[in-house]
Amino acid sequence: MTENNTEKIETQYDYSFEYIQKKLEGKKDSFGMLMKEIVRTGVCTECGTCAAVCPVLEWDHVTAQPKLTGKCTGCGICYNQCPRTITDPYVLMGQFGTGYVANTNIPEVIGGQDGGTVTSILCYLFDEHLIDAAIVTMKDPSKPWHPVAQIITSKDDAIKSSGSIYSHSQTVEALMDAIRQDFRSIAFVGTPCNIDAVKKMFDSPTGMLKYFMRAHVLSIGLFCMDSFAPEAIYPFFEKDGIDLSKVQKMDINKGKFHVYYDPEAEPIKSYTIKQLDKFKSSSCNFCTDLTAENADISVGSVGSGAKRNTVFARSGLGREIMEDAAEKGYLTIEPFNAINLNAVLFLAKLKKVAQYNIQKRKVFIVRDTVEEEEPRIETKPEIQQDSVKSPLGTRKFISASQTLKEREKVVTLSLTNTIGYVLEDLKIRIVTVEELFEKRPWITTIKELFPFETIEIGYPLDVPEGQPIAANILVEASTESFGKLFSRTFKVAPTEEKTK
């Protein structure tokens, strides 16, 4: 066998970063992309690099942004040299040695989630006695489509666990249970955030030494764009007529979230991801990892087509497992050039730019002292905070605080969404409580209160001139879906009186 033929066989699945780089650079109308993604979003550092490297750009000191002095040729230099654009493939997708398009050859798995690659890998690992256990996420039998992390120990369990649940799962807890039960070789399947947790435990094992010296963990990472809060998205589905107990499959492809009663039939409902954005877990707003960059093997459905998976082997062990599983008939694999790189890179970039989106939003509600709504005076006892039962137990939907502007005789009430997903049609009710009577009611509805967004409401006090400011202000918040979420009485008094 010649040296050239040997080299060809060894590298047939190797990923070429030069190939990826060409996909990223030299895009048409790169100046337009620079303006849209960097300058107009407020990400620009005003360093002037774009103008320095391009002969038809100059820095406009009046508007503090670049401007064209000639025709843009779409060469890509301004976009690619900007320090705030992300064009390095290692940064976008992490380092890896090999890429594949894969799909299962196991009859019981065919027709499952996408290409069935993860389940097929687990079946191979169990059959070859390479692992004692695996950590996976399955559906909670007592709560339809709620996730529960499980330790599985057989190929049959792996097949039963196939399918995706688009919610956070506490898989690391199950991993630690498996290690305490003396399983020595464990496959760990998780989203990028779970994979990161395990990697950190290995890299800095403060207090973890006795566990991770006793077990080897193979990490299989799942591509993840978004995770949704079950307590938010499932009531929305049910309100839209979906019976969760009948749902057999959920998946995301081509920018839509599909729900199926029959996996082989058309979805009963499909939603754009934008429609469901309000139900997204708040942590996903800050995640920058699409492809599980710290896993041994990363698996997703982006860029591979229907019923197939895109797979990146990031370690030598991961590569050997993929190719041996294919050789033994568990998988069919094709080399990296079968992957639609544009799709992977596009979504990876969307995740990476999340690092520029971290901000705390605040909305000010301005109201006139003249009431626009008819007063609604009700007689009821004063409600204390600890008497309110949250529909989610101890989880707080809203936190609140108050400040008094003594000169204006106005108390400013600040309410913050702390539950982590959008609260819709939030009804706010504020009244003054005198003994058992409520006076000066003010009611409004906030159409959407985003995660960690704060609203400030100025509520004028009815205090006669010359009398000290003292009042009990009752604040209530509720939604149609969850009922009463917040109820608290604030005691308002001047700073001097509080000090005394």
N, C-alpha and C positions, 0 to 999 in steps of 0.2 A: 504493500500500500504506500502510495507516495505521501510525502509530507503535506502537500497541498490538499489531498483528499482527506487526510486525518484532520487537518485543521477545519475543513468544511463540515465534517461530521460533528466535531466537538462544539462548533459555534452555530449550529443550525437554529437554535432557540435563543441565542444571545441577543440582548437588546442593544441597539446602536444608539448612543446618545447623540452622535452627530446627526442621525436621522431625525431624532426628536427636535434638536436645536433648529434644524431647517424648518420644521413645522411651526416653531415659535417665532422665528425672526422673519423680517422682510415682508410683513403683512401690508396689504394695500391700504392707503389712506391712514398711515400710522400717526400722522399729526392729528387727525380727527379722533383716533383712539386715545391719544395722549390727552387731548382736551376733555374728552368725555369721561375717561376713567380717573384721571389724576388731577387736572387743573380745576374742572368745574365741581368736583366732589370735595375740594378743600384739602386734598392729600398732598398737593404740590409743596415742596420745601423752598421754592424760589431760589434754588441753587444756580439756575441758568445753564445747566449742562446741555439741555436740548438745543438751546440757541448756540452754544459753544461748538457743538459737533456738526451742525447742519448749516450749509452755505445759504439756504433760503429762509432761515429763521433768525430773528433777533429778539432780544429781551426788551419788552415794553415796561419801562420803569413807572409809568403812570398807572397802568392797569395791573402791574405786578404779575405778568404772564407772558408767554412767548407769542409772537405774531409772525405771520408769513410775509416775506418780502418778494417772493417769487412763487413758482408753481411747485407743489409737493409732488414728488415722484413716487412716494410710497416705498422708499428704500428701507424704512424701519429703524434708521439709526437714532432718531430722537426718542422713539418709544423704548428701544432696547437699552439705551444708555441712561435713561432716567433711573435714579436710585430707588424710586418708589414703585416701578413696575416689576412684575415677577415673571421672568422669562427663562430662568435657569431650571432645566428639567429635574436636577437633583433637589432643588428647593420645592418644586411643585409636587413631585411624586415620591421623594425620598430615594435613597440609593437602593438599587437592586441589580442582580446580574442577568436575570432571564425573564422573558415574558412569554405567555402562551394565551391562546384561545382554547378553552376546554369545555367538554360536556361529558355527562355520565354515560356509562355503558351498562349500568345496573338496572335491570327491568323494573324493579320496585321503586326506583328513584326517578326514572324517566317520566316526564310530565309534572314533576314537582316544581320547586322554585328555580326559575331561570335554568341554568345548566346542570344543577345538582352536584356541582363540583365539591363543595364542602362535605356533603354527606358521603360522597364517593371516597374522598380522602380518609374520612373516619372509618368507613368500612374496610378500606385497604389496611389501615393501621391496626385495626382489631384483628383482622384475618391473619396478618403477618406477625402478630404478637409483639408489635412495636410499642404499644401503649397498654397500660392497665385500666385507664379511665379517660374520659373526656368531659369537659365542662361545656355545656350547651344551654341555650335558652329555649324553653318550651312554653306552651300555652297552659295557664293555670286552669285546672279542671273546674274550679269553683267560681272563676270569673272569666267569662268568655273573652279571649284575646288579650288578657293581661299577662305580662311576661313573668316567668319564674325560672330562676337558674337551677340547673340540675346536674348531678353527677351521673353519667351513664357508663356502663361497663361492657357493652356488647354491640355487635353489628346491628342486631334487631332494634336496640334502643336508638342507635344512630339514625336508622331509617324512620322510626317513629318521630324523631325530633326535627325532621326536615321541614323547611319553611321559614319564612321571615316574620318577625314581629317588630314593628317600627317604633319601639319604645325602649327606654333605658332598662337594663337588667343588671342585678347585683351579682355578676358572675364571679367577681374576685372573692366574695364570701364563700361561694361554692368551691372555688379553687383551694382556699385555705382549709375548708372542711375535708377535701380530698387528700391533701397532704397530711393532715392530722390523722386520717384513717390509714396512713402508710401506703398509699398508692405511690409508686416510684416513678412511673413514666406517664405523663398526663398531656393530652392535647387540650388546648384552651382556645375556644372559639369566642371572639368578641369584637365589638366595634372599636374604632381607633382609641377612644378614651379609655376603654377597658384594657386594651393592649398597652397603652402608655402607663397605666397603673402597675401592671405586672412588670414591665421593663424597669420602672423606677424601683420596685421592690428588689429586683435582681441587682441593679447597678449600685444601689446604696442600701444594703441590707441591714440597716440599723435595727436591731432587735429581731431580724428575720433570718439570721444566719442558720439557726438550727432547723428551719424549715427548708430553705432553698439549697442547703447542702445535702438534703435527703431526697430531693425529687428533681427530675428533669421535666421542663415544661416546653412543649412545642406550641408556639403561638400561631393561630390561624386568624388573620384579621379580615373583617368584612368592610368593604367600601361603605361609607356612610355619609350621606349629604345632610339629612335631617332626622331627628328623633322627635316623636310626638308624645305629649302628655296624655296618658290613657283617660284620666279623669276629665279631660277637656274634649278630646277628639271623639271618644266613643259616645257620650251623650249627644254630640252633634250628629253622628251617624244615625243614632236611634231616632232622633227628632226628624231626620230626613227619611225615615221609613225603613232603615236597615235593621234586620233582626240579627244581632251579633251571634246568637246561638246557631244560626244557619250558615254563617260565613265560613267557607273552607279555605280561602286564600286571599291575601292582600299582596299587591306588588306595586312598584313604582317603575315606570318606563316612559320614555319620550315626554318627560315633564308632567306626567299625570299619575295620580294615586288611584289604583283600581281595586275594587272590592268584588269578590266572586262568591256566589253560592255553589257554583259548579266550576272547578278549575279548568275543565275542558270546554266550557261554554264562554260566551261573551260576559264581561263584567256587568253586574247589576247596577253599579254606580261607578262613575269616574269623576275625579275632581282635579282641577289644576293645582299644582303645588302652591301657587299664590293664594288660592282659596283657603288652603289649610295652614297658611303661614302663621295665623293667629294662634294655632294650637301647638306650635313648635315649642319644644323645651327651650327654656331661656339659655341654657349652656351652649346650645347649637349656634347661637348668634356669635359666639366667640371662638368656635372651633375652626382650625385651619387645616385639618388633616382629612382628606377625602379617602385616601387609599391605604390607611393603616400602615404608615411608614415604618413602624417599629416591629412589625410582625415577621415571622419566618416565611410565611406564605400569605399573600394578600389576594382576596377574591372579591370580585364585583360583577355587576351586569352591564356596566358602562362600556361602550365601545366594542362589544362582542357580538351583538345581534341577538335575535330571539333564540331562547332555549340554549344559550351558551354563556360562558363566563370568561371575563378577562382575569388573568392570574399573573401575579408578579412573585417570583421566587427571590427572596431577599437574602437568603443564606444558602450555603452549600448544602445543608441538610434539607432545606425546603426544595431545592432543585432536585436532589436525588429522590426525594419522596414523590414529587410530581412525575418524574420520568419513569421511575420504577412502577408506580401505580398505572401509568399508561401502558408500559410494557406488559404488565400482568393482566391487562384488559379491563381495569376498573374505569379508565378514562380514555377519551380520545383527545389528543392535544395537537394543536397547530402552532407554528412558530410565530414570533412577535409581529411579523408584518401582516398578519391577519387582523390585528387589532385596529380599530378606528381611533387613531391617536387624537384626532381633533376633538372628539367627544370627551375623552378622558382629560385632556389638557384644559379644555374649556371649563369643565366642572371643578377641576383641581384649582384653577385660578379663582373661581368664584369663592371657594373655601378659603384660599390664602388671603384674599383681600378683606376677609372678615376682621383681620387685625387692625384695619383702619376704621372699623365701624363701631368701636367701643365708645359709647357715650351714655351719659345720663340725661334723659329727656325730662323736660319740665314744661307744663302747660299752665298758664295763668287764666283763671276764670274771672272776668270783670263783670260785675253786676251793679245796676243802679240801686239806690236806696229805695226807690219806688217799686213796690211789688208788682210784677207783671202777672202773677197768678193769684187767683182768689185764695185768701187764707183758709187753711183747713185746720181747725183747732180740735184736738182730740183730748180726752181725759184718760190718762193712763199713768201708772206708777213709773217712777224713774228707773230706767234699765241700766244695770251695771254690766261692765264688760265681761265678767266671768260667767254671766248667765246665758251668754250666747253660745249655742252649740254649732260648731263648724261642721259642714257636711263632709269634710275630709279630716275629721279628728282634730289633731293639734296643729295642722298646717295653717299658716296665716295667709289669708287672702290680701289683707290690707293692713298697713301700719299708718299711724296718724300722729300728728303733733299740732300744737297751737301756739301762736304768739299774739300778744296784745299791743295794738297801737293806741296808747292811752289818749293822745291828743285828738285823734280822729274818732275815738270810741268804736274801733273796729277790731274784731278778733280775726286773725288770719289762720285758717285751718288748712294743713297740708296733708293730703292723702296719697299714699304710694302703693302701687300694685306690687305686692311681694310674692305672689303665688307663682310667677314665672311664665304665664301665658296670658294672652289678651282676654280681658274681661269685657264682654259686650253688653251694651244697654244697661250700664251701671246706674242705678237710681240712687241719688244722693238726697237725703232729707236732713235738714238742720232746723232745730227749734230751740227756743229759750224755755227752760223748765223752772217754774215758780211753784214751789210746794208740789202738788200733784197735777198742776195744769201746764199745758204747753202753749206758748205764745210765739208770735212772729215766725210762723213756719216758712221755710224756703225749700223748694223742691226743684230738682233739675235732673236730667238724664245725660250721662256721658256715653256717647255712641260707642267709643272704643277706648279702653285704658290699657296701654301697652305694658309689657313686662318692665318693672322698675321705673315706669313713668310716674311723675308726681304732678298732681293738680293742686293749685292753691286757690282757696275760696275766701274772699273777704266778706265777713258776716257782721253787719252793723249792730251795735248794741243800743237798746232803748233805755238810756240812763238819763234822768232829769239833771239839769245843770245844778252844780253845787253838791250833788250826792256822790259818794264814792262808787267806783266801778266794781260791781260784783254780780256775777251771773253764773248760772249752770247751763252749759250749751250741750244739747244732745245731738250727736251725729250718728246717722244710720246709713248703711249702704247695702243694697240688695240687687240681685239679678233675678230674672224669671227662671233661669235654669237652676240656680243653687239656693234661691230664697235669700234670707238675711245672711250677709257675710260679715257685717261689722256693726257694732253698736257700742258707743262709749260716751260717757258724760264728762265734759271738761269743766273744771271749776276755774272761772276767769276772775282774776283779781289783779290790782296794780302791783308793780314790782315791790314797792315799799311794804305793802300789806303782806306779800309773800315772805319778805325778809323777816318781818316781825313774827 
